[in-house]
């Protein structure tokens, strides 16, 4: 059974794209068939997984504007079980030229392909515009990366409020996949205090493992690789593999 997970946070710089790339790669490494959607106009996920977004004549924008089918727009990545629907800067135009009536479009498009995959992961923009709303309507659950600092709580609360609104209007079955603490330096008392407070507040909704600050994650992204390809023994790879195992367990 396929599961669609939106990776979202209305606050930028929380490790959302890093999570989209490396969680997808980890699931693929664990023998799950995965489709990764880059719906952020910045197309950082597309670049971070090894592609130049401008090289594609077919991408998510052309799919949303009916210039190409989703089947012909999906590309293979270096990992055999992982495919990508590339992003494009043209997605800015999509948000500007469409309205709230289009929030079911991504759900309708995914309907023809999602059963071919174990997991479909959607990397959302750091805002609640039309693209993010499409993702929230299309998904079964939302994974929320949260930087291990107090100010990140504000962005997460805003997103949770948005999810509740989508639940009451367009997607009553949407669930919280989990809150993932990112960029954690557990050598400091501050990071441990933040982690403790988040776990006390959200309890079982928080993934059991946090993602450590790890230079290897940045190096991998700069090389256009997932951490699984770049250095599977790095602490970041170990952490994302543990998160992937929790996601698989949640999906059963």
N, C-alpha and C positions, 0 to 999 in steps of 0.2 A: 504493500500500500504506500502510495506516494505522500510525502508531507512537504508543504510549502512553508518556509520560515523566512519572515522578513527580519533583517538585521537593521535596527533603527535606533536613533537617538536624536532628538532635536538640537542637541548640543554638538558642535563639531570638535574634532581633535580628541575623541575618546577611544580610538582604536577600532572604529566601525569597519573600515575597509580592510585593515589588517586582520580583523576577525573573519570577515567575509571570505577573504582569500585563503587563510590558513585553516579555518574550520572546514571549508569545502574540500581543500586538499587532504585534510586529515580523514574526513569521511570517505573520500575516494581511496585513500591508502588502506582504510579498513574494509575495502571491497564493496563499498556502496556506490551506486551509480548516481552522480550528482550533476545538476545543472545550476550554474551560477549566473544570475542576472545582474548586470551593472546598470542601474537606473539613475545613477548620479551623473548629471551633465559634465562633471569634471572628469569622468571616465578613469578615475584612479585605479579602480579594480581591474579594468581592462589592461592598463599599463603595468600594474603590479603583478599581473600573472603572465606578462611576457609579450604583450601585443601593443602596437601603435594603433590607437583607435581610428586614426585617419586612413588606415590601410583597407578598411572594410567598406564596400559599397552597400552591404546589408548589415544592419545593426538594429538595436531596439527601437530607435527612432523610425526607421523605415518600416518596421513591423507595426508600430502604433499608428503610422500614417497610411497603412495598407499598400506601401510600395514594395513590400516583400513579405513572404510568409515566414513564420517563426522557424519552420523546419529548415528552410534554406539559409537562415541567418545565424543559426547555431554553429559554433566552431569547436573543434577538438583542441584540447590543451596538451601540454607535455605529459600529463598524468592520464593514463588510459581510461580511467573511470570518470574523469572530470571534463565537462563541456561548459562553454561560455556563450552567453548571448551578450555581445559587446555593447558598451555604452557609446555615447556620442555627445559632443557639445551641442548638437542640434536639438537635444532634448529640452534645452532652454526654450526654444521656439514652441515646442509642444506645450509646455506649461503656460506660455503666454497666450497661445492661440486657441486653447481649449477651456472648457468650463467644468463645473461640478458634475454635469451630466455624463462626463467621460470616466467616472471613477470605477466603473466596472470593466473597462476595456482590457486591462492587464489580466484580470480573472478570466475573461472570455478567451483571450489569446492563449493562455496557459492550458486551458481545458483540452486542447488538442494534443498536447505533448507531455503533460506532467506525469501521466501514468507510466511513461517510459523510464522514469527515474525514481530512485528511492527517496531522494531529497532534492528539493528546489530551494536554493537560497537566494534571497534578494537583498542586494546592498543598496540601501536607501540614501537619498540626499539628507544633509543635516538641517532639514526644515520640514514643515508640514504643509507642503504644497500639493499640487495635483498628482505628481509622481509618487510621493510618499503615501497619499491617500489611496492611490491605485494598489500599492503594495499591501496596505493594511486590509483592503477589501479582498484581495486575492489570496492572502495567506491563511494558514491554519493557526499559526502562532507567531509571536514576536520575541526575538532574542535582543536584549538590551545591553550593549556594552556600556559600562560605567567606569570612568577613570577613577582611580582610588584617591579621591579628594572630596572635600565636603561640598564644594560648589557644584559638583556633578549631580548631586541629589536633586537640585532645582530642575535641571533639564529632564531628568528621569520622571519627576512628578508631572511635568508638563506633558510628556509623552503618554504616561499612564492615563491622564485625563483625556487625551486625544483618543486613546484606544477605547476607553469607555464610551465615548461619543460614537465611534464607529460600531461598537457592539450594539448600541441602541438603534442605529440607523441602517447600516448596510451589511454588517457581518456579525451576527449574534453569536457565532461559534468561535470567534477569535479568542485565543488563550495566550498567556504569557509563557513562552518557552523557558525563560529564565533570565536572570540578571547576571551578567558576567563582569566581574571586577577586572579591570585592565590597568596596565602600566603600574603594577604594584611593586614597591620595594619593601618587602616584608622584613628587611633588616632594621627598618625604622619603626619607632613606636607609633608615629602618626599614621602610617599605612595600616598598621594592625588595629588602631583605634577606629579608623574609618571602616575597615572590614567588619569589625565586631558590631558597629552600629548598624551597618547595612543588613547584616545577617539577623540581628535582633528585630529589625523593622520588617524585613521581607521574608525571613525564615527560609522555608523550603524552596522559595522561588529563586534563591541565589545558588549558582553553580558551586559545587564543593571545592573546586580549584579556581584560583585567580591566575591571571596571565602576568608573569613577572616582567619588569623592565629588562629587556634583553637586546643588546646591540645586534645580535644575529638576525632578529626580526627586521630591523631597519636595513641591514645589509642585503637580506634576501629580497626585500621589496625593491631596492635600488637595482638589483640584478634582474628584476622581472621574474622572480621565482617565489614559490611558496617556501616556507621554512622546512617543509617536509622534503623538498628537493634540495634545498641549500645546505641544511645541516640537521638531520633528523635527531641527532643527539643533543642539540641545543635545548636549554631549559624552556624556551618558547615552544619548541616542537613537542616536547614532553607534555607541556600544559595543554596545548591545543588538542593533542591526541586524547587526553583524559576528558576534555570537554566533549569531543566527538563521541566518545563512548557513552557519556551521559545523555547526549542527544539521541543516540541510537536506542538506549534503554528507555528514554521517554517516549520514543515512537512506537514501542511495542505494545 
